[in-house]
């Protein structure tokens, strides 16, 4: 299948530019990336791609390889964001920052959100464990490759505010086996630098990771007594 992706190299103000760079894909196909004034374009001609979500992940992977090599060579901290995938027939798909569940109306937000916003900013202002755990949780939402790592680090950050995992589970009513099975087991290989042994995830698995992490953070917020 052929797809066309557009995106941004951050920070956009760096005005990163490079001419076409092609990369052959294992199993057949080619991806071509180019950039002008930090505006990325990625052309994908990869028969094995089974949909636009897979195209998004592949486009981001290849763009990260090339932009990462450029940043490494220049000593610059560039990052990549793929914003849109266009199918061969012209159908566009824009990627936001709010993950969705199995139904379009299923999301990770709180309803109403203002009480949680007020409680979260109060606790984040005085509790470094919560503050940095929220940062990791938000990074997990938009990083398909490191979703498990960010989720587990967020949960582990909350654990660090207690004496042990047992103390955390007792205080918050969290489930150790659930966290281990659906988050830790996926995160451990990557956390230890063993990328080739990392289990493959999909959108449903990542959704479960995010939902578990949200639940731990919310329980900690309630435990801290910041909801009024």
Phi, psi and omega in degrees: 000148178253137178221159177231127182243146173233150182194194186224144167263121178264144359285135185300329182295345180287345178051053179292135179219139170203152181282181186302132175233121181257150178219128176284142181259136177300129183097354177113142179113169181216147175236133180240129183239138171215162185213138177223120181053044178071008177263113184271142167230138182228121176258128182241125173234081188230103183302332185282348180294130185255017178161173185288335176291317176298323178296321179298314181296317180294315179301317180292320178300309183293318178298322178295323178299312184288312180293325176297318178297320179295313179299320178298317182292329182264350185070039183237139183273074179274148172226160185244141171227120174268120188265323187216143172242132176245128180284169184300330180273005178096359180289122181266152175224112181265132181262126178263203182242010181244102180301147178245149177275207183289335177248153183301333183270357182270119180217180185263001182285165177260146181226110001284157186267341185298315178301321179290320176302311181298316181294319184292318182287330176294314182290319180299330181290338183238354185232105184294329180296313179293316184302313182282333175294321176297319179299316179294320179299318179292322176297324180297330182297328187246002182245099184293325183288319185253018181305311182297317181298313180295318180298314182293322179295324177297315180293319179295328176297318177295319178302325183292345176279352175249176180282334185198171175299319181300318179296320179296312181299322180293317183288321187259344183074028179276165186250112183298315183296323179296314179297318180295312185291318189258351179230300187300316182298331177279329185276328189304311181302317181291320179300332181258014175079011182260071186300323186291342180262002182292129178298145178286137177247164172226182185297325180292318179295315180295325177299317179297320177300313181295319180295319178296317180296316176303317181298318179296315180296319180294318178297322178292322177297319177292319179300324181286347177076027183273343176289132179234000000 
